[in-house]
């Protein structure tokens, strides 16, 4: 198999909101908030009109994108044997993703992410992880990991306890490891662990400029570049309207964004960028071709609602 994703199996619930809703609910626009109480989550949802419900999760979105580009892919993520869990599984299988998880009735329901899209197309997320956050080492099959050219992990999945053990088992058995830092919130929460992963365990790192600045407490982007060069690993950084850059030792390659797009929703932009980039990497594209394939995929996804093409 070309690539195996391991991540949070989350069903995305997309709703349009105004700026006031974000302020009233003490949310920080453009970030992800974890909600640990199902009742709190349902209360938030009760005041909203749902635009779309779709299988999601950051790495799962990337894996679906890679499958759509024609590569053989798989995914491991924990769901419960409930209505949303069945929908999730069907959603992956319909996209030709091999789903390496046998669902059963769990104490917690299948994870859900409320994606709040404001009029400026920015998305703010409230995530109730449910059983997705209870992934453990028994859910990760060493043989499947070892039979994949690359495994792709998400920062959202990292947490102390069982998820960390699942993460470590995957890393220990992998040939090559890619990971997305996922969100500035995750970086701040797990900074020492993420720094160790970036320096010592990972081969390919995906991040945006804010996540990298936060990770190393940089004063500016030049410090990020110097840090990345010193690692001698493949670091791929998106910079919003300033395009993206890949850094491997002293080799730095940059591209620009596509102009004049009809942007509807930024959900999944990073996930689909990673999909395009990894498709290029797996098929021996040059660095600029990898970046451009990432740009092509992210440009498509932001012109529609949701994180799946």
C-alpha positions in Angstrom: 0.0 0.0 0.0 1.2 3.5 -0.8 0.1 5.3 2.3 -1.7 4.5 5.5 -3.4 7.3 7.5 -3.9 7.0 11.2 -6.1 9.7 12.8 -9.3 10.8 14.5 -12.4 9.3 12.8 -14.7 12.3 13.0 -18.0 13.2 11.3 -18.0 16.8 10.3 -21.2 18.8 10.8 -21.0 22.1 8.8 -23.0 25.1 9.8 -23.0 28.8 8.7 -22.9 31.3 11.5 -22.4 35.0 12.0 -19.5 36.7 13.8 -21.7 37.2 16.9 -22.2 33.5 17.4 -18.4 33.0 17.7 -18.1 35.8 20.3 -21.2 34.8 22.3 -19.9 31.3 22.7 -16.4 32.4 23.7 -14.7 30.8 20.7 -11.5 31.9 19.0 -12.1 32.3 15.3 -10.0 30.1 13.1 -9.0 27.6 15.8 -10.2 24.3 17.1 -11.7 23.9 20.6 -12.1 20.5 22.3 -15.4 19.9 24.0 -15.4 17.1 26.5 -19.1 17.0 27.5 -21.6 15.6 25.0 -24.4 17.8 26.5 -22.4 21.0 25.9 -21.8 19.9 22.3 -25.5 19.1 21.7 -26.5 22.5 23.3 -24.2 24.3 20.8 -25.6 22.3 17.9 -29.3 22.8 19.0 -29.1 26.5 18.0 -27.8 25.9 14.5 -29.0 24.9 11.0 -26.9 22.1 9.6 -25.7 22.7 6.0 -23.9 19.4 5.5 -22.9 16.2 7.4 -19.9 14.4 6.0 -17.2 11.9 7.1 -14.1 13.9 8.2 -11.0 14.0 10.3 -7.9 15.8 9.1 -5.8 12.8 8.0 -8.8 10.9 6.7 -9.6 13.9 4.5 -6.0 13.8 3.1 -6.2 10.0 2.6 -9.5 10.4 0.6 -7.8 13.1 -1.5 -4.9 10.8 -2.2 -7.2 8.0 -3.2 -9.1 10.3 -5.6 -5.7 11.0 -7.2 -5.4 7.2 -7.9 -3.0 5.9 -5.2 -3.7 2.9 -3.0 -4.5 4.0 0.5 -5.8 2.9 3.9 -7.0 4.4 7.1 -7.1 3.5 10.8 -9.5 5.4 13.1 -11.8 4.5 15.9 -15.6 4.7 15.6 -18.5 3.2 17.5 -21.1 0.9 16.1 -23.7 3.6 15.9 -25.4 5.5 13.0 -22.6 8.0 12.6 -20.0 5.2 12.8 -21.7 3.3 10.0 -21.9 6.5 7.9 -18.3 7.1 8.5 -17.2 3.6 7.3 -19.4 3.8 4.2 -18.0 7.2 3.4 -14.4 5.9 3.3 -15.3 2.7 1.4 -17.1 4.6 -1.2 -13.9 6.6 -1.8 -11.8 3.3 -2.3 -10.1 3.7 1.1 -9.3 0.5 2.8 -10.6 0.9 6.4 -8.6 -1.2 8.8 -10.9 -1.0 11.8 -13.7 -3.3 12.9 -16.3 -1.2 14.8 -18.0 -2.4 17.9 -20.4 -0.8 20.4 -18.3 1.6 22.5 -19.1 3.5 25.7 -18.7 6.8 23.8 -20.4 7.7 20.5 -18.5 8.3 17.2 -16.6 11.6 17.3 -18.2 14.7 15.8 -16.7 18.1 14.7 -18.9 21.1 14.5 -17.5 23.4 11.7 -18.7 26.9 12.0 -18.2 28.9 8.9 -18.4 32.7 9.2 -19.2 35.1 6.3 -15.5 35.6 5.6 -15.2 31.8 4.9 -13.0 31.2 8.0 -13.8 28.1 9.9 -13.9 27.7 13.7 -14.2 24.1 15.0 -15.7 22.6 18.1 -14.7 18.9 18.4 -16.3 16.2 20.6 -13.8 13.4 20.1 -16.1 10.7 21.4 -14.6 7.3 20.9 -12.1 8.6 18.3 -9.9 9.9 21.1 -9.8 6.5 22.7 -7.7 4.9 20.0 -5.2 2.5 21.5 -2.3 0.3 20.5 -4.5 -2.7 19.9 -6.3 -0.7 17.2 -3.0 -0.4 15.2 -2.0 -3.5 13.2 1.9 -3.6 13.0 1.8 -5.6 9.8 -0.4 -3.1 8.0 1.8 -0.3 9.1 4.9 -2.1 7.9 3.4 -2.9 4.6 2.8 0.8 3.8 5.4 3.0 2.1 4.5 5.9 4.3 2.2 6.4 7.4 0.6 9.7 7.8 -0.3 10.9 11.4 -2.1 14.0 12.7 -1.2 16.1 15.6 -4.9 16.1 16.7 -4.5 12.4 17.6 -1.6 12.8 19.9 -2.6 12.7 23.6 -1.2 11.2 26.7 -2.2 7.6 27.6 -3.7 5.2 25.1 -3.5 7.5 21.9 0.2 8.1 22.6 0.8 4.3 22.8 -1.0 3.9 19.4 1.1 6.7 17.9 4.4 5.1 19.2 3.5 1.7 18.0 2.8 3.1 14.5 6.1 5.0 14.5 8.1 2.0 15.7 6.8 -0.2 12.8 6.8 2.3 10.0 9.2 2.6 7.1 8.6 6.3 6.7 6.6 8.7 8.8 4.7 11.9 7.8 2.8 14.0 10.3 0.7 17.2 10.2 1.0 19.4 13.3 -2.7 20.1 12.8 -3.4 23.2 14.8 -1.7 25.9 16.9 -3.9 24.7 19.8 -2.3 21.2 19.5 1.2 22.6 19.2 0.8 24.8 22.3 -0.7 21.8 24.3 2.0 19.3 23.4 5.0 21.5 22.5 7.8 19.3 24.1 6.4 16.1 22.6 5.9 17.7 19.1 9.4 19.1 19.2 10.8 15.7 20.0 8.8 14.1 17.2 9.9 16.7 14.7 13.5 16.5 15.6 13.9 12.8 16.2 11.0 10.6 14.8 9.4 12.1 11.7 10.6 12.1 8.1 8.0 14.6 6.6 6.4 17.4 8.6 3.4 19.4 7.4 2.5 22.7 9.2 1.4 26.2 8.7 3.6 29.1 9.5 1.8 29.9 12.8 2.2 26.3 14.0 6.0 26.3 13.2 6.5 29.7 14.8 4.7 28.5 17.9 6.6 25.2 18.0 10.0 26.8 18.3 8.9 30.1 19.9 10.4 31.9 16.8 10.3 35.7 16.5 9.9 35.6 12.7 9.7 33.2 9.8 13.5 33.4 9.1 14.1 31.6 12.4 11.6 28.9 11.2 13.6 28.5 7.9 16.9 28.2 9.8 15.5 25.7 12.2 14.0 23.6 9.3 17.3 23.7 7.4 19.2 22.4 10.4 16.9 19.3 10.7 17.7 17.8 7.3 14.2 16.5 7.1 11.4 17.4 4.6 9.4 20.3 6.1 6.4 21.6 4.2 4.9 24.9 5.4 1.8 26.6 4.1 1.7 30.4 4.5 -1.9 31.3 3.6 -2.1 33.9 0.8 1.7 33.8 0.6 1.8 30.2 -0.9 3.9 27.4 0.5 7.5 26.4 1.0 9.3 23.0 1.2 12.6 22.8 3.0 15.1 19.9 2.9 18.5 20.9 4.2 19.7 23.9 2.2 17.2 23.2 -0.6 14.2 25.6 -0.3 11.4 25.6 -2.9 8.5 28.0 -2.9 5.3 28.6 -4.8 2.4 31.1 -4.8 -1.3 30.7 -4.3 -3.9 30.7 -7.1 -5.5 34.1 -7.5 -9.2 35.1 -8.1 -10.8 32.0 -6.5 -14.4 32.0 -5.4 -13.7 31.0 -1.8 -16.6 29.5 0.1 -15.1 27.6 3.0 -11.5 27.1 4.1 -12.2 23.8 5.8 -9.9 21.1 4.6 -7.5 23.5 2.8 -4.5 22.1 4.6 -5.7 18.5 4.5 -6.1 18.6 0.7 -2.8 20.5 0.2 -1.1 17.6 2.1 -3.0 15.1 -0.2 -1.7 16.7 -3.4 1.8 17.1 -2.0 2.0 13.5 -0.8 0.6 12.2 -4.1 3.4 14.0 -5.8 6.0 12.7 -3.4 4.8 9.1 -3.7 5.0 9.4 -7.5 8.5 11.0 -7.6 7.4 14.5 -8.6 9.9 17.3 -8.2 9.5 19.6 -5.1 7.9 22.4 -7.1 5.5 19.8 -8.7 4.6 18.5 -5.3 3.9 22.0 -4.0 1.8 22.8 -7.1 -0.2 19.6 -6.8 -0.9 20.6 -3.2 -2.0 24.1 -4.3 -4.3 22.6 -7.0 -6.1 20.4 -4.5 -6.4 23.0 -1.8 -7.7 25.6 -4.4 -10.4 23.2 -5.4 -11.6 22.4 -1.9 -11.9 26.0 -0.7 -14.3 26.8 -3.5 -16.9 24.4 -2.0 -18.4 23.6 1.4 -16.7 20.8 3.4 -13.4 19.0 3.3 -14.0 16.3 0.7 -13.9 16.8 -3.1 
